[in-house]
Amino acid sequence: MSEQQTHAVTGAYGYSGKYIAQRLLDKRHHVITLTNSIYRNNPFGERVQAHAFNFDNPDKLTQSLKGVSVLYNTYWVRFNYKTFTQADAVRNAITLFNAARKVGVGKIVHISITNPSEDSHLGYFSGKAKLEKALKETGLSYSILRPTVLFGKEDILINNIAWILRKFPIFAVFGDGQYRLQPIYVDDLAKLAVEHGEKKENSIINAIGPETFTYRELVQTIGKIIGKRRPILSIPPMLSYIAGRVISKLVNDVLVTREEIEGLMSELLFVDTPPTGKTRLTDWIRKHAESLGRQYTSELARRIDREMQYKSN
């Protein structure tokens, strides 16, 4: 799959999709994007044509995928809200997979999550598992990438930890903070996605970075590098969630959910496999220490304002 082809990327004006699209353009492929935000500021100009998802009109969705060799699916929602849910995201992504099957897309590269399970009571992890199963059942060639936490200029988690460290005199962690996670640089994920888009064989890959942190170590590391060391308090998860709700109201966002706390504390963002990304989070933070956390990054603002370009930290 090395010759010029048409590749479709969901959310190319957003976060991980933008990095995938750029790597495809660097390879001189023709790139289109499927998006709910066709009027969002387009960083690629005329090089990337936008098509609405049209989940409610599968025929139109199928039409927009005609001639596509590889589909890169980053579409998902982080949490349930009054205007979107993870159950909706599962149904919509399955509609997308079926449209790709109908027009004979050569391969789907799908972004999932570490440790997905249909038996999980956590909607994020059970939903991702349902999508992996649905993708396999299409009969199309697939690569499933399972990242943990992404970091990069448009990051939310790492940036907002830094923001809290800059704004508050203490930092509270859920429980003892000893649960682990393995952040991967967003462009390392994009590189991995494009590499697997060129392969015909099916694969499932844990997409993790070269450094493993406990959550407490992650906060300490960020604070040290940006020059904002803070006392770190271990408090009960429910109390942490309530504190998060208070901050959420102040910033008009959803800072953290109960499911995210439980998934993190259950070490669902950790796998015992070799790293697939090369960029070290500590090196990246040092490079961006001056700007990281200066402004809060809102998930809801991105979802509600469909024209605003994603802010770079």
FIMAR-200841 format. One line per 3 residues: number of its first residue (from 1); their letters; for each residue y, x, z of C-alpha. Coordinates in steps of 0.25 Angstrom, whole numbers. Layout:
% residues N
NUM = a = Y X Z ~ ...
***
This chain:
% residues 313
1 = mse = 0 0 0 ~ 10 11 -3 ~ 16 6 -16
4 = qqt = 29 -3 -15 ~ 25 -16 -10 ~ 32 -29 -4
7 = hav = 31 -28 11 ~ 35 -40 21 ~ 40 -37 35
10 = tga = 42 -48 45 ~ 56 -46 52 ~ 61 -34 44
13 = ygy = 75 -37 49 ~ 70 -36 64 ~ 63 -25 72
16 = sgk = 50 -20 68 ~ 50 -27 54 ~ 63 -19 51
19 = yia = 56 -5 53 ~ 44 -10 45 ~ 53 -14 34
22 = qrl = 60 -1 33 ~ 48 7 33 ~ 43 -2 21
25 = ldk = 56 0 14 ~ 55 15 16 ~ 42 14 8
28 = rhh = 49 7 -3 ~ 42 -6 -1 ~ 48 -20 -4
31 = vit = 50 -26 9 ~ 53 -41 13 ~ 54 -47 27
34 = ltn = 50 -60 32 ~ 59 -65 44 ~ 65 -76 52
37 = siy = 78 -68 50 ~ 82 -68 36 ~ 96 -67 39
40 = rnn = 95 -56 49 ~ 103 -43 45 ~ 94 -36 35
43 = pfg = 94 -21 37 ~ 87 -19 24 ~ 96 -26 15
46 = erv = 90 -30 1 ~ 78 -21 4 ~ 71 -32 12
49 = qah = 71 -46 8 ~ 69 -57 19 ~ 61 -69 19
52 = afn = 60 -80 30 ~ 47 -81 37 ~ 45 -96 33
55 = fdn = 34 -98 43 ~ 36 -113 42 ~ 34 -112 27
58 = pdk = 22 -103 24 ~ 23 -104 9 ~ 37 -98 9
61 = ltq = 32 -87 19 ~ 20 -84 9 ~ 30 -84 -3
64 = slk = 38 -73 4 ~ 26 -64 6 ~ 21 -64 -9
67 = gvs = 20 -50 -14 ~ 20 -44 0 ~ 10 -32 2
70 = vly = 11 -30 17 ~ 17 -39 28 ~ 22 -33 41
73 = nty = 23 -44 52 ~ 32 -41 64 ~ 35 -56 66
76 = wvr = 33 -60 81 ~ 41 -66 92 ~ 42 -59 106
79 = fny = 42 -71 115 ~ 42 -86 114 ~ 56 -93 113
82 = ktf = 61 -107 110 ~ 63 -104 96 ~ 50 -95 93
85 = tqa = 37 -92 100 ~ 25 -82 98 ~ 16 -94 94
88 = dav = 26 -97 83 ~ 26 -82 79 ~ 10 -82 78
91 = rna = 10 -94 69 ~ 21 -89 60 ~ 15 -75 59
94 = itl = 1 -82 55 ~ 9 -90 44 ~ 14 -76 40
97 = fna = 0 -70 39 ~ -5 -82 31 ~ 6 -81 21
100 = ark = 3 -66 19 ~ -11 -70 17 ~ -8 -80 7
103 = vgv = 0 -71 -2 ~ -10 -59 0 ~ -1 -49 8
106 = gki = -8 -36 8 ~ -7 -33 22 ~ 0 -37 35
109 = vhi = 5 -28 46 ~ 7 -36 58 ~ 14 -31 71
112 = sit = 6 -36 83 ~ 6 -31 98 ~ -3 -23 106
115 = nps = -14 -30 113 ~ -13 -44 107 ~ -24 -54 111
118 = eds = -26 -68 108 ~ -31 -70 122 ~ -18 -66 128
121 = hlg = -9 -76 135 ~ 3 -68 131 ~ 8 -75 118
124 = yfs = 13 -62 112 ~ 0 -55 113 ~ -9 -67 109
127 = gka = 1 -71 98 ~ 0 -57 92 ~ -16 -57 93
130 = kle = -16 -71 85 ~ -8 -65 74 ~ -17 -53 73
133 = kal = -29 -62 72 ~ -21 -71 61 ~ -18 -58 53
136 = ket = -32 -53 53 ~ -37 -67 48 ~ -28 -67 36
139 = gls = -37 -57 30 ~ -25 -48 26 ~ -25 -33 28
142 = ysi = -17 -31 41 ~ -12 -21 51 ~ -9 -25 65
145 = lrp = 1 -16 73 ~ 1 -18 88 ~ 14 -13 94
148 = tvl = 18 -13 108 ~ 33 -12 111 ~ 42 -8 99
151 = fgk = 55 1 101 ~ 66 4 91 ~ 81 1 88
154 = edi = 79 -14 88 ~ 70 -14 100 ~ 71 -24 111
157 = lin = 62 -20 123 ~ 66 -5 124 ~ 80 -8 122
160 = nia = 81 -19 132 ~ 74 -11 143 ~ 85 -1 140
163 = wil = 95 -12 141 ~ 90 -16 154 ~ 91 -2 159
166 = rkf = 105 -1 155 ~ 109 -14 161 ~ 102 -15 174
169 = pif = 101 -6 186 ~ 85 -8 187 ~ 74 -11 178
172 = avf = 62 -20 182 ~ 48 -19 176 ~ 37 -29 176
175 = gdg = 28 -25 187 ~ 25 -10 189 ~ 29 -7 175
178 = qyr = 16 1 172 ~ 12 -6 160 ~ 12 2 147
181 = lqp = 18 0 133 ~ 19 9 121 ~ 32 6 113
184 = iyv = 32 9 98 ~ 44 12 89 ~ 46 1 79
187 = ddl = 47 10 67 ~ 33 17 71 ~ 28 3 71
190 = akl = 34 0 57 ~ 28 13 52 ~ 15 9 57
193 = ave = 16 -5 51 ~ 20 1 37 ~ 9 11 37
196 = hge = -1 0 40 ~ 5 -9 29 ~ 0 2 19
199 = kke = -15 1 24 ~ -25 -10 19 ~ -34 -9 31
202 = nsi = -32 -18 43 ~ -28 -12 56 ~ -23 -15 70
205 = ina = -14 -4 77 ~ -8 -2 90 ~ 7 2 87
208 = igp = 11 9 99 ~ 21 21 102 ~ 17 35 107
211 = etf = 23 32 121 ~ 17 23 132 ~ 26 19 144
214 = tyr = 24 10 156 ~ 35 -1 156 ~ 41 6 168
217 = elv = 40 20 160 ~ 47 13 148 ~ 59 8 156
220 = qti = 60 21 163 ~ 60 29 150 ~ 70 20 144
223 = gki = 79 21 156 ~ 78 36 157 ~ 81 39 142
226 = igk = 93 29 141 ~ 99 35 154 ~ 96 22 162
229 = rrp = 86 25 173 ~ 84 12 182 ~ 75 9 194
232 = ils = 63 2 188 ~ 58 -10 197 ~ 44 -16 196
235 = ipp = 45 -31 198 ~ 36 -43 196 ~ 34 -47 182
238 = mls = 39 -61 184 ~ 52 -55 191 ~ 54 -46 179
241 = yia = 53 -58 170 ~ 63 -66 178 ~ 72 -54 177
244 = grv = 70 -53 162 ~ 73 -68 161 ~ 87 -65 168
247 = isk = 90 -54 158 ~ 85 -63 147 ~ 96 -73 150
250 = lvn = 107 -63 151 ~ 103 -57 137 ~ 99 -71 131
253 = dvl = 85 -65 127 ~ 71 -64 132 ~ 70 -51 138
256 = vtr = 55 -52 142 ~ 45 -62 143 ~ 33 -65 153
259 = eei = 23 -62 142 ~ 30 -49 139 ~ 30 -44 153
262 = egl = 15 -48 155 ~ 11 -41 141 ~ 18 -29 145
265 = mse = 12 -28 159 ~ -2 -31 153 ~ 0 -18 145
268 = llf = -1 -26 132 ~ 9 -16 126 ~ 0 -5 128
271 = vdt = -13 0 121 ~ -21 12 122 ~ -20 17 108
274 = ppt = -14 29 101 ~ 1 27 97 ~ 4 23 83
277 = gkt = 19 26 84 ~ 26 39 86 ~ 40 37 91
280 = rlt = 42 39 106 ~ 50 28 113 ~ 56 39 122
283 = dwi = 61 46 110 ~ 67 34 104 ~ 74 29 116
286 = rkh = 80 43 118 ~ 85 42 103 ~ 91 28 106
289 = aes = 95 30 121 ~ 109 28 119 ~ 108 14 112
292 = lgr = 95 9 119 ~ 98 -3 128 ~ 113 -4 126
295 = qyt = 111 -18 121 ~ 101 -29 124 ~ 92 -33 112
298 = sel = 88 -47 112 ~ 76 -53 106 ~ 81 -67 106
301 = arr = 94 -63 98 ~ 85 -57 87 ~ 77 -70 86
304 = idr = 89 -79 87 ~ 99 -72 78 ~ 92 -70 65
307 = emq = 103 -63 58 ~ 106 -52 68 ~ 101 -38 65
310 = yks = 92 -32 75 ~ 100 -23 84 ~ 96 -9 85
313 = n = 97 -2 99
***
